[in-house]
Amino acid sequence: MPNKSNITGRDSFIIARALAMSIAVMPRLPELFQAPSDRDDMLKLLFAIAKNDAQHELDMAAATVSYLPEEPSSFQIDITR
């Protein structure tokens, strides 16, 4: 049974990756959804969680986002699993 404080065994890594991806995608959203204060707080969380790996995660997320279509509506995420 997973530890409730570390469900996957790599929770910090997954959270850091999700934060970095969100930070990277935010500027591509319509201005209404960009929420600069949320982005600032996400950066603080990322650097607190990932410490030395935070910049690497941001760089990897930025590289990944560069391959996404320009229009957010042109891709979908399947959450049915």
Helices and strands as residue ranges (DSSP letters): H 11-25, G 26-28, G 31-33, H 36-50, G 51-53, H 54-65, G 72-74
